[in-house]
Amino acid sequence: MTEVAPPPTAIHTAAPVVFGGIDRTPLERSDPARPDFTGIHASAEFGELRHRFRAFVFPMSVLFFVWYMTYVLLTVYARGLMAVQVVGSVNVGLVLGLLQFASTIAITVAYLRYARRRIDPQARLVRARAGFGDQ
């Protein structure tokens, strides 16, 4: 038989429970060694960082999704086109499939270059403004 422990009658805490510091203002910090995440999130510099990140990621994600779905739909509905021989036993479907890998690598390289030029400097600025620029 399972024994059930009785629930505690009362829970006493010395200080009110705060979930993630949400009840504090952005300028108030309880521990100066820790970042003020609320203040950082509310800063214009962090907003610019998010904007720069989204300016690359969202359009590129849509572009790649459309390219991938085009390949899938051609595979399903245009079998004749995908079966056209290009060289020897290499057909259009195989070439487009390999281009999926090539486009993934190209997007990765493009993102690395974009991040080095546009995102990393802004992230360093956010860290410096938060007082954690040397880490």
N, CA, C and O atoms as a GROMACS GRO file, in nm:
protein
  540
    1MET      N    1   0.084  -0.118   0.000
    1MET     CA    2   0.000   0.000   0.000
    1MET      C    3   0.089   0.124   0.000
    1MET      O    4   0.193   0.126   0.065
    2THR      N    5   0.048   0.224  -0.071
    2THR     CA    6   0.125   0.346  -0.082
    2THR      C    7   0.092   0.440   0.032
    2THR      O    8  -0.025   0.464   0.063
    3GLU      N    9   0.196   0.492   0.096
    3GLU     CA   10   0.175   0.588   0.203
    3GLU      C   11   0.185   0.728   0.147
    3GLU      O   12   0.274   0.758   0.068
    4VAL      N   13   0.096   0.813   0.186
    4VAL     CA   14   0.095   0.951   0.140
    4VAL      C   15   0.132   1.039   0.257
    4VAL      O   16   0.071   1.035   0.363
    5ALA      N   17   0.235   1.121   0.235
    5ALA     CA   18   0.277   1.213   0.340
    5ALA      C   19   0.180   1.330   0.344
    5ALA      O   20   0.136   1.378   0.240
    6PRO      N   21   0.147   1.376   0.464
    6PRO     CA   22   0.056   1.490   0.473
    6PRO      C   23   0.125   1.616   0.419
    6PRO      O   24   0.246   1.633   0.435
    7PRO      N   25   0.049   1.705   0.355
    7PRO     CA   26   0.109   1.827   0.302
    7PRO      C   27   0.154   1.918   0.416
    7PRO      O   28   0.095   1.916   0.523
    8PRO      N   29   0.259   1.996   0.393
    8PRO     CA   30   0.303   2.088   0.499
    8PRO      C   31   0.194   2.190   0.526
    8PRO      O   32   0.124   2.234   0.435
    9THR      N   33   0.181   2.226   0.652
    9THR     CA   34   0.075   2.320   0.688
    9THR      C   35   0.104   2.461   0.643
    9THR      O   36   0.014   2.535   0.604
   10ALA      N   37   0.229   2.500   0.648
   10ALA     CA   38   0.265   2.635   0.605
   10ALA      C   39   0.412   2.637   0.566
   10ALA      O   40   0.495   2.570   0.627
   11ILE      N   41   0.441   2.713   0.464
   11ILE     CA   42   0.579   2.730   0.422
   11ILE      C   43   0.620   2.871   0.459
   11ILE      O   44   0.557   2.968   0.415
   12HIS      N   45   0.724   2.883   0.538
   12HIS     CA   46   0.770   3.014   0.580
   12HIS      C   47   0.900   3.047   0.508
   12HIS      O   48   0.992   2.966   0.503
   13THR      N   49   0.906   3.166   0.452
   13THR     CA   50   1.030   3.211   0.388
   13THR      C   51   1.068   3.344   0.449
   13THR      O   52   0.982   3.421   0.492
   14ALA      N   53   1.196   3.369   0.452
   14ALA     CA   54   1.245   3.492   0.512
   14ALA      C   55   1.222   3.612   0.419
   14ALA      O   56   1.199   3.723   0.467
   15ALA      N   57   1.227   3.590   0.289
   15ALA     CA   58   1.209   3.699   0.192
   15ALA      C   59   1.105   3.657   0.090
   15ALA      O   60   1.086   3.537   0.067
   16PRO      N   61   1.039   3.751   0.028
   16PRO     CA   62   0.942   3.714  -0.075
   16PRO      C   63   1.013   3.645  -0.193
   16PRO      O   64   1.126   3.679  -0.227
   17VAL      N   65   0.944   3.550  -0.253
   17VAL     CA   66   1.000   3.477  -0.366
   17VAL      C   67   0.989   3.563  -0.491
   17VAL      O   68   0.883   3.616  -0.524
   18VAL      N   69   1.101   3.576  -0.558
   18VAL     CA   70   1.105   3.655  -0.681
   18VAL      C   71   1.144   3.562  -0.794
   18VAL      O   72   1.244   3.491  -0.783
   19PHE      N   73   1.067   3.561  -0.901
   19PHE     CA   74   1.095   3.474  -1.015
   19PHE      C   75   1.181   3.548  -1.116
   19PHE      O   76   1.132   3.633  -1.189
   20GLY      N   77   1.309   3.515  -1.120
   20GLY     CA   78   1.399   3.571  -1.220
   20GLY      C   79   1.423   3.719  -1.207
   20GLY      O   80   1.469   3.781  -1.303
   21GLY      N   81   1.395   3.778  -1.095
   21GLY     CA   82   1.419   3.920  -1.077
   21GLY      C   83   1.325   4.009  -1.155
   21GLY      O   84   1.358   4.124  -1.184
   22ILE      N   85   1.208   3.958  -1.189
   22ILE     CA   86   1.117   4.033  -1.274
   22ILE      C   87   1.060   4.155  -1.204
   22ILE      O   88   1.026   4.254  -1.269
   23ASP      N   89   1.050   4.150  -1.070
   23ASP     CA   90   0.991   4.263  -1.000
   23ASP      C   91   1.090   4.378  -0.979
   23ASP      O   92   1.052   4.481  -0.924
   24ARG      N   93   1.215   4.363  -1.022
   24ARG     CA   94   1.313   4.470  -1.008
   24ARG      C   95   1.311   4.560  -1.130
   24ARG      O   96   1.270   4.519  -1.239
   25THR      N   97   1.356   4.682  -1.112
   25THR     CA   98   1.369   4.772  -1.227
   25THR      C   99   1.494   4.732  -1.305
   25THR      O  100   1.582   4.668  -1.248
   26PRO      N  101   1.505   4.769  -1.434
   26PRO     CA  102   1.622   4.730  -1.512
   26PRO      C  103   1.754   4.783  -1.456
   26PRO      O  104   1.858   4.721  -1.480
   27LEU      N  105   1.755   4.892  -1.382
   27LEU     CA  106   1.879   4.949  -1.332
   27LEU      C  107   1.923   4.888  -1.200
   27LEU      O  108   2.037   4.905  -1.158
   28GLU      N  109   1.833   4.817  -1.134
   28GLU     CA  110   1.861   4.758  -1.003
   28GLU      C  111   1.929   4.623  -1.022
   28GLU      O  112   1.880   4.538  -1.096
   29ARG      N  113   2.042   4.602  -0.955
   29ARG     CA  114   2.115   4.476  -0.964
   29ARG      C  115   2.141   4.424  -0.824
   29ARG      O  116   2.190   4.497  -0.738
   30SER      N  117   2.109   4.298  -0.802
   30SER     CA  118   2.130   4.240  -0.670
   30SER      C  119   2.275   4.198  -0.650
   30SER      O  120   2.326   4.204  -0.538
   31ASP      N  121   2.343   4.155  -0.754
   31ASP     CA  122   2.481   4.109  -0.745
   31ASP      C  123   2.561   4.176  -0.856
   31ASP      O  124   2.539   4.146  -0.974
   32PRO      N  125   2.653   4.266  -0.823
   32PRO     CA  126   2.726   4.338  -0.927
   32PRO      C  127   2.815   4.247  -1.012
   32PRO      O  128   2.860   4.290  -1.119
   33ALA      N  129   2.842   4.125  -0.969
   33ALA     CA  130   2.924   4.034  -1.048
   33ALA      C  131   2.844   3.966  -1.158
   33ALA      O  132   2.902   3.906  -1.249
   34ARG      N  133   2.712   3.974  -1.152
   34ARG     CA  134   2.627   3.910  -1.253
   34ARG      C  135   2.570   4.016  -1.346
   34ARG      O  136   2.544   4.128  -1.303
   35PRO      N  137   2.549   3.982  -1.473
   35PRO     CA  138   2.490   4.079  -1.566
   35PRO      C  139   2.347   4.114  -1.529
   35PRO      O  140   2.275   4.032  -1.472
   36ASP      N  141   2.307   4.234  -1.561
   36ASP     CA  142   2.169   4.278  -1.542
   36ASP      C  143   2.093   4.243  -1.670
   36ASP      O  144   2.083   4.325  -1.761
   37PHE      N  145   2.041   4.121  -1.676
   37PHE     CA  146   1.978   4.072  -1.797
   37PHE      C  147   1.857   4.155  -1.838
   37PHE      O  148   1.834   4.176  -1.957
   38THR      N  149   1.781   4.202  -1.742
   38THR     CA  150   1.665   4.284  -1.773
   38THR      C  151   1.708   4.416  -1.836
   38THR      O  152   1.649   4.460  -1.934
   39GLY      N  153   1.811   4.477  -1.780
   39GLY     CA  154   1.862   4.602  -1.836
   39GLY      C  155   1.923   4.583  -1.974
   39GLY      O  156   1.904   4.666  -2.062
   40ILE      N  157   1.997   4.474  -1.991
   40ILE     CA  158   2.057   4.446  -2.122
   40ILE      C  159   1.948   4.426  -2.225
   40ILE      O  160   1.956   4.481  -2.335
   41HIS      N  161   1.847   4.349  -2.191
   41HIS     CA  162   1.737   4.321  -2.284
   41HIS      C  163   1.664   4.449  -2.324
   41HIS      O  164   1.617   4.460  -2.438
   42ALA      N  165   1.654   4.543  -2.233
   42ALA     CA  166   1.582   4.668  -2.262
   42ALA      C  167   1.668   4.771  -2.335
   42ALA      O  168   1.615   4.873  -2.378
   43SER      N  169   1.797   4.747  -2.350
   43SER     CA  170   1.886   4.847  -2.410
   43SER      C  171   1.870   4.854  -2.561
   43SER      O  172   1.832   4.757  -2.627
   44ALA      N  173   1.899   4.972  -2.615
   44ALA     CA  174   1.892   4.994  -2.760
   44ALA      C  175   1.998   4.912  -2.832
   44ALA      O  176   1.976   4.866  -2.944
   45GLU      N  177   2.113   4.895  -2.768
   45GLU     CA  178   2.221   4.818  -2.829
   45GLU      C  179   2.181   4.672  -2.850
   45GLU      O  180   2.210   4.612  -2.954
   46PHE      N  181   2.113   4.614  -2.751
   46PHE     CA  182   2.068   4.476  -2.763
   46PHE      C  183   1.959   4.465  -2.869
   46PHE      O  184   1.954   4.368  -2.944
   47GLY      N  185   1.871   4.565  -2.875
   47GLY     CA  186   1.769   4.567  -2.980
   47GLY      C  187   1.831   4.570  -3.119
   47GLY      O  188   1.782   4.503  -3.210
   48GLU      N  189   1.937   4.647  -3.135
   48GLU     CA  190   2.009   4.651  -3.262
   48GLU      C  191   2.075   4.517  -3.293
   48GLU      O  192   2.077   4.474  -3.408
   49LEU      N  193   2.127   4.451  -3.191
   49LEU     CA  194   2.188   4.319  -3.209
   49LEU      C  195   2.084   4.219  -3.258
   49LEU      O  196   2.110   4.143  -3.352
   50ARG      N  197   1.968   4.219  -3.196
   50ARG     CA  198   1.860   4.128  -3.241
   50ARG      C  199   1.817   4.161  -3.382
   50ARG      O  200   1.792   4.070  -3.462
   51HIS      N  201   1.809   4.290  -3.414
   51HIS     CA  202   1.769   4.331  -3.549
   51HIS      C  203   1.870   4.281  -3.653
   51HIS      O  204   1.830   4.228  -3.758
   52ARG      N  205   1.998   4.297  -3.625
   52ARG     CA  206   2.101   4.252  -3.719
   52ARG      C  207   2.097   4.101  -3.738
   52ARG      O  208   2.112   4.052  -3.850
   53PHE      N  209   2.076   4.028  -3.629
   53PHE     CA  210   2.068   3.882  -3.638
   53PHE      C  211   1.948   3.840  -3.722
   53PHE      O  212   1.960   3.757  -3.812
   54ARG      N  213   1.834   3.898  -3.693
   54ARG     CA  214   1.711   3.862  -3.766
   54ARG      C  215   1.715   3.906  -3.911
   54ARG      O  216   1.654   3.841  -3.996
   55ALA      N  217   1.786   4.014  -3.942
   55ALA     CA  218   1.794   4.063  -4.079
   55ALA      C  219   1.862   3.962  -4.170
   55ALA      O  220   1.837   3.960  -4.291
   56PHE      N  221   1.947   3.878  -4.115
   56PHE     CA  222   2.011   3.774  -4.197
   56PHE      C  223   1.935   3.642  -4.187
   56PHE      O  224   1.905   3.579  -4.288
   57VAL      N  225   1.904   3.601  -4.066
   57VAL     CA  226   1.852   3.466  -4.043
   57VAL      C  227   1.714   3.444  -4.103
   57VAL      O  228   1.693   3.343  -4.169
   58PHE      N  229   1.622   3.534  -4.083
   58PHE     CA  230   1.486   3.512  -4.134
   58PHE      C  231   1.480   3.508  -4.287
   58PHE      O  232   1.424   3.413  -4.341
   59PRO      N  233   1.534   3.607  -4.358
   59PRO     CA  234   1.528   3.597  -4.505
   59PRO      C  235   1.602   3.474  -4.559
   59PRO      O  236   1.555   3.409  -4.653
   60MET      N  237   1.717   3.442  -4.500
   60MET     CA  238   1.794   3.327  -4.549
   60MET      C  239   1.720   3.197  -4.520
   60MET      O  240   1.725   3.104  -4.600
   61SER      N  241   1.652   3.189  -4.407
   61SER     CA  242   1.574   3.070  -4.374
   61SER      C  243   1.459   3.052  -4.473
   61SER      O  244   1.433   2.941  -4.518
   62VAL      N  245   1.392   3.160  -4.505
   62VAL     CA  246   1.282   3.154  -4.602
   62VAL      C  247   1.336   3.113  -4.739
   62VAL      O  248   1.278   3.027  -4.806
   63LEU      N  249   1.445   3.174  -4.781
   63LEU     CA  250   1.505   3.142  -4.910
   63LEU      C  251   1.543   2.994  -4.917
   63LEU      O  252   1.513   2.927  -5.016
   64PHE      N  253   1.609   2.944  -4.814
   64PHE     CA  254   1.650   2.803  -4.817
   64PHE      C  255   1.528   2.711  -4.813
   64PHE      O  256   1.528   2.608  -4.881
   65PHE      N  257   1.427   2.745  -4.735
   65PHE     CA  258   1.306   2.662  -4.728
   65PHE      C  259   1.238   2.654  -4.865
   65PHE      O  260   1.195   2.546  -4.907
   66VAL      N  261   1.228   2.768  -4.933
   66VAL     CA  262   1.167   2.768  -5.067
   66VAL      C  263   1.250   2.684  -5.162
   66VAL      O  264   1.195   2.605  -5.239
   67TRP      N  265   1.382   2.698  -5.159
   67TRP     CA  266   1.470   2.619  -5.244
   67TRP      C  267   1.456   2.470  -5.214
   67TRP      O  268   1.448   2.389  -5.306
   68TYR      N  269   1.452   2.433  -5.087
   68TYR     CA  270   1.438   2.293  -5.049
   68TYR      C  271   1.302   2.237  -5.093
   68TYR      O  272   1.294   2.127  -5.148
   69MET      N  273   1.196   2.313  -5.068
   69MET     CA  274   1.063   2.265  -5.106
   69MET      C  275   1.048   2.255  -5.258
   69MET      O  276   0.978   2.168  -5.308
   70THR      N  277   1.114   2.344  -5.331
   70THR     CA  278   1.113   2.334  -5.477
   70THR      C  279   1.177   2.202  -5.520
   70THR      O  280   1.125   2.133  -5.607
   71TYR      N  281   1.288   2.167  -5.459
   71TYR     CA  282   1.354   2.041  -5.489
   71TYR      C  283   1.262   1.923  -5.457
   71TYR      O  284   1.249   1.831  -5.537
   72VAL      N  285   1.198   1.926  -5.340
   72VAL     CA  286   1.109   1.816  -5.301
   72VAL      C  287   0.991   1.806  -5.397
   72VAL      O  288   0.956   1.697  -5.441
   73LEU      N  289   0.930   1.920  -5.430
   73LEU     CA  290   0.815   1.917  -5.521
   73LEU      C  291   0.854   1.872  -5.662
   73LEU      O  292   0.778   1.800  -5.726
   74LEU      N  293   0.970   1.914  -5.708
   74LEU     CA  294   1.017   1.866  -5.838
   74LEU      C  295   1.040   1.715  -5.834
   74LEU      O  296   1.011   1.645  -5.932
   75THR      N  297   1.091   1.665  -5.724
   75THR     CA  298   1.114   1.521  -5.710
   75THR      C  299   0.982   1.445  -5.715
   75THR      O  300   0.976   1.335  -5.772
   76VAL      N  301   0.879   1.501  -5.657
   76VAL     CA  302   0.750   1.431  -5.651
   76VAL      C  303   0.670   1.448  -5.780
   76VAL      O  304   0.615   1.351  -5.832
   77TYR      N  305   0.664   1.571  -5.833
   77TYR     CA  306   0.572   1.600  -5.943
   77TYR      C  307   0.638   1.616  -6.080
   77TYR      O  308   0.568   1.619  -6.181
   78ALA      N  309   0.768   1.626  -6.087
   78ALA     CA  310   0.836   1.644  -6.217
   78ALA      C  311   0.941   1.536  -6.235
   78ALA      O  312   1.059   1.565  -6.255
   79ARG      N  313   0.897   1.413  -6.227
   79ARG     CA  314   0.991   1.301  -6.237
   79ARG      C  315   1.062   1.298  -6.372
   79ARG      O  316   1.179   1.261  -6.380
   80GLY      N  317   0.993   1.336  -6.475
   80GLY     CA  318   1.055   1.338  -6.607
   80GLY      C  319   1.171   1.435  -6.613
   80GLY      O  320   1.276   1.403  -6.667
   81LEU      N  321   1.151   1.556  -6.558
   81LEU     CA  322   1.258   1.655  -6.556
   81LEU      C  323   1.375   1.608  -6.469
   81LEU      O  324   1.491   1.624  -6.508
   82MET      N  325   1.345   1.552  -6.355
   82MET     CA  326   1.451   1.509  -6.263
   82MET      C  327   1.529   1.390  -6.318
   82MET      O  328   1.643   1.367  -6.278
   83ALA      N  329   1.469   1.313  -6.411
   83ALA     CA  330   1.534   1.196  -6.468
   83ALA      C  331   1.618   1.228  -6.591
   83ALA      O  332   1.685   1.140  -6.643
   84VAL      N  333   1.615   1.352  -6.637
   84VAL     CA  334   1.693   1.389  -6.756
   84VAL      C  335   1.842   1.369  -6.728
   84VAL      O  336   1.894   1.418  -6.628
   85GLN      N  337   1.908   1.296  -6.816
   85GLN     CA  338   2.051   1.267  -6.800
   85GLN      C  339   2.133   1.391  -6.834
   85GLN      O  340   2.111   1.454  -6.938
   86VAL      N  341   2.227   1.426  -6.746
   86VAL     CA  342   2.315   1.540  -6.769
   86VAL      C  343   2.447   1.490  -6.829
   86VAL      O  344   2.486   1.531  -6.939
   87VAL      N  345   2.512   1.402  -6.758
   87VAL     CA  346   2.638   1.341  -6.804
   87VAL      C  347   2.638   1.196  -6.757
   87VAL      O  348   2.631   1.170  -6.637
   88GLY      N  349   2.645   1.104  -6.848
   88GLY     CA  350   2.649   0.962  -6.811
   88GLY      C  351   2.526   0.924  -6.732
   88GLY      O  352   2.413   0.943  -6.779
   89SER      N  353   2.547   0.870  -6.613
   89SER     CA  354   2.432   0.831  -6.530
   89SER      C  355   2.394   0.940  -6.429
   89SER      O  356   2.312   0.915  -6.340
   90VAL      N  357   2.451   1.059  -6.442
   90VAL     CA  358   2.417   1.171  -6.355
   90VAL      C  359   2.296   1.243  -6.415
   90VAL      O  360   2.301   1.289  -6.529
   91ASN      N  361   2.190   1.254  -6.336
   91ASN     CA  362   2.069   1.320  -6.386
   91ASN      C  363   2.045   1.453  -6.313
   91ASN      O  364   2.118   1.488  -6.220
   92VAL      N  365   1.943   1.526  -6.356
   92VAL     CA  366   1.911   1.657  -6.298
   92VAL      C  367   1.879   1.644  -6.150
   92VAL      O  368   1.919   1.730  -6.071
   93GLY      N  369   1.810   1.540  -6.110
   93GLY     CA  370   1.776   1.520  -5.969
   93GLY      C  371   1.899   1.507  -5.881
   93GLY      O  372   1.904   1.563  -5.771
   94LEU      N  373   1.998   1.435  -5.929
   94LEU     CA  374   2.121   1.419  -5.852
   94LEU      C  375   2.196   1.552  -5.842
   94LEU      O  376   2.249   1.586  -5.737
   95VAL      N  377   2.202   1.626  -5.952
   95VAL     CA  378   2.269   1.756  -5.951
   95VAL      C  379   2.200   1.851  -5.854
   95VAL      O  380   2.267   1.917  -5.774
   96LEU      N  381   2.067   1.858  -5.859
   96LEU     CA  382   1.994   1.946  -5.767
   96LEU      C  383   2.009   1.900  -5.622
   96LEU      O  384   2.016   1.983  -5.531
   97GLY      N  385   2.015   1.770  -5.600
   97GLY     CA  386   2.037   1.718  -5.465
   97GLY      C  387   2.174   1.758  -5.411
   97GLY      O  388   2.186   1.796  -5.295
   98LEU      N  389   2.276   1.750  -5.495
   98LEU     CA  390   2.409   1.792  -5.452
   98LEU      C  391   2.415   1.943  -5.432
   98LEU      O  392   2.488   1.992  -5.346
   99LEU      N  393   2.337   2.017  -5.510
   99LEU     CA  394   2.331   2.162  -5.490
   99LEU      C  395   2.267   2.199  -5.356
   99LEU      O  396   2.292   2.307  -5.304
  100GLN      N  397   2.186   2.109  -5.300
  100GLN     CA  398   2.132   2.133  -5.166
  100GLN      C  399   2.246   2.140  -5.065
  100GLN      O  400   2.248   2.227  -4.978
  101PHE      N  401   2.341   2.047  -5.076
  101PHE     CA  402   2.457   2.048  -4.987
  101PHE      C  403   2.542   2.173  -5.010
  101PHE      O  404   2.588   2.237  -4.916
  102ALA      N  405   2.563   2.205  -5.137
  102ALA     CA  406   2.644   2.323  -5.171
  102ALA      C  407   2.580   2.450  -5.118
  102ALA      O  408   2.650   2.538  -5.067
  103SER      N  409   2.448   2.460  -5.129
  103SER     CA  410   2.381   2.581  -5.080
  103SER      C  411   2.387   2.590  -4.927
  103SER      O  412   2.396   2.699  -4.871
  104THR      N  413   2.382   2.476  -4.859
  104THR     CA  414   2.395   2.476  -4.714
  104THR      C  415   2.533   2.527  -4.672
  104THR      O  416   2.545   2.607  -4.579
  105ILE      N  417   2.635   2.481  -4.740
  105ILE     CA  418   2.771   2.528  -4.711
  105ILE      C  419   2.785   2.676  -4.743
  105ILE      O  420   2.847   2.751  -4.667
  106ALA      N  421   2.727   2.720  -4.854
  106ALA     CA  422   2.734   2.862  -4.893
  106ALA      C  423   2.663   2.950  -4.790
  106ALA      O  424   2.713   3.058  -4.757
  107ILE      N  425   2.549   2.907  -4.740
  107ILE     CA  426   2.476   2.984  -4.640
  107ILE      C  427   2.558   2.992  -4.511
  107ILE      O  428   2.562   3.096  -4.446
  108THR      N  429   2.623   2.881  -4.474
  108THR     CA  430   2.706   2.881  -4.354
  108THR      C  431   2.822   2.979  -4.366
  108THR      O  432   2.849   3.056  -4.274
  109VAL      N  433   2.889   2.976  -4.480
  109VAL     CA  434   3.000   3.069  -4.503
  109VAL      C  435   2.951   3.213  -4.504
  109VAL      O  436   3.016   3.301  -4.446
  110ALA      N  437   2.837   3.238  -4.568
  110ALA     CA  438   2.781   3.373  -4.572
  110ALA      C  439   2.746   3.421  -4.432
  110ALA      O  440   2.770   3.537  -4.399
  111TYR      N  441   2.689   3.333  -4.350
  111TYR     CA  442   2.655   3.373  -4.215
  111TYR      C  443   2.780   3.403  -4.133
  111TYR      O  444   2.782   3.500  -4.057
  112LEU      N  445   2.884   3.323  -4.148
  112LEU     CA  446   3.007   3.348  -4.074
  112LEU      C  447   3.066   3.484  -4.110
  112LEU      O  448   3.110   3.558  -4.022
  113ARG      N  449   3.066   3.517  -4.238
  113ARG     CA  450   3.116   3.648  -4.280
  113ARG      C  451   3.027   3.761  -4.226
  113ARG      O  452   3.077   3.862  -4.177
  114TYR      N  453   2.896   3.742  -4.236
  114TYR     CA  454   2.802   3.843  -4.188
  114TYR      C  455   2.817   3.862  -4.037
  114TYR      O  456   2.819   3.975  -3.988
  115ALA      N  457   2.829   3.752  -3.964
  115ALA     CA  458   2.842   3.760  -3.818
  115ALA      C  459   2.971   3.832  -3.779
  115ALA      O  460   2.971   3.914  -3.687
  116ARG      N  461   3.080   3.802  -3.849
  116ARG     CA  462   3.207   3.868  -3.819
  116ARG      C  463   3.198   4.019  -3.841
  116ARG      O  464   3.254   4.096  -3.764
  117ARG      N  465   3.129   4.060  -3.945
  117ARG     CA  466   3.122   4.203  -3.979
  117ARG      C  467   3.014   4.278  -3.903
  117ARG      O  468   3.036   4.392  -3.864
  118ARG      N  469   2.896   4.217  -3.882
  118ARG     CA  470   2.781   4.291  -3.831
  118ARG      C  471   2.734   4.250  -3.692
  118ARG      O  472   2.692   4.335  -3.614
  119ILE      N  473   2.740   4.121  -3.659
  119ILE     CA  474   2.684   4.075  -3.532
  119ILE      C  475   2.789   4.079  -3.420
  119ILE      O  476   2.760   4.129  -3.311
  120ASP      N  477   2.908   4.028  -3.445
  120ASP     CA  478   3.010   4.023  -3.341
  120ASP      C  479   3.048   4.161  -3.286
  120ASP      O  480   3.060   4.176  -3.165
  121PRO      N  481   3.067   4.264  -3.371
  121PRO     CA  482   3.096   4.396  -3.314
  121PRO      C  483   2.983   4.449  -3.226
  121PRO      O  484   3.007   4.512  -3.123
  122GLN      N  485   2.859   4.424  -3.267
  122GLN     CA  486   2.745   4.469  -3.187
  122GLN      C  487   2.737   4.391  -3.056
  122GLN      O  488   2.703   4.448  -2.953
  123ALA      N  489   2.768   4.262  -3.059
  123ALA     CA  490   2.767   4.182  -2.936
  123ALA      C  491   2.876   4.231  -2.841
  123ALA      O  492   2.855   4.236  -2.720
  124ARG      N  493   2.992   4.266  -2.896
  124ARG     CA  494   3.098   4.322  -2.810
  124ARG      C  495   3.053   4.453  -2.747
  124ARG      O  496   3.083   4.479  -2.631
  125LEU      N  497   2.982   4.535  -2.823
  125LEU     CA  498   2.930   4.662  -2.770
  125LEU      C  499   2.831   4.636  -2.656
  125LEU      O  500   2.836   4.703  -2.553
  126VAL      N  501   2.742   4.540  -2.674
  126VAL     CA  502   2.644   4.507  -2.569
  126VAL      C  503   2.718   4.460  -2.444
  126VAL      O  504   2.684   4.503  -2.334
  127ARG      N  505   2.816   4.372  -2.459
  127ARG     CA  506   2.892   4.324  -2.343
  127ARG      C  507   2.968   4.438  -2.276
  127ARG      O  508   2.972   4.445  -2.153
  128ALA      N  509   3.026   4.529  -2.355
  128ALA     CA  510   3.101   4.641  -2.296
  128ALA      C  511   3.008   4.733  -2.220
  128ALA      O  512   3.042   4.777  -2.110
  129ARG      N  513   2.891   4.764  -2.275
  129ARG     CA  514   2.795   4.850  -2.206
  129ARG      C  515   2.742   4.786  -2.079
  129ARG      O  516   2.705   4.856  -1.985
  130ALA      N  517   2.739   4.652  -2.077
  130ALA     CA  518   2.692   4.582  -1.958
  130ALA      C  519   2.803   4.567  -1.854
  130ALA      O  520   2.779   4.521  -1.743
  131GLY      N  521   2.926   4.606  -1.892
  131GLY     CA  522   3.037   4.597  -1.799
  131GLY      C  523   3.108   4.464  -1.802
  131GLY      O  524   3.180   4.431  -1.708
  132PHE      N  525   3.090   4.388  -1.908
  132PHE     CA  526   3.152   4.256  -1.920
  132PHE      C  527   3.224   4.243  -2.054
  132PHE      O  528   3.218   4.138  -2.117
  133GLY      N  529   3.293   4.349  -2.097
  133GLY     CA  530   3.356   4.350  -2.228
  133GLY      C  531   3.481   4.267  -2.240
  133GLY      O  532   3.518   4.231  -2.352
  134ASP      N  533   3.548   4.235  -2.130
  134ASP     CA  534   3.675   4.163  -2.138
  134ASP      C  535   3.659   4.012  -2.137
  134ASP      O  536   3.758   3.940  -2.147
  135GLN      N  537   3.537   3.962  -2.125
  135GLN     CA  538   3.518   3.818  -2.110
  135GLN      C  539   3.492   3.752  -2.243
  135GLN      O  540   3.474   3.631  -2.249
   0.00000   0.00000   0.00000
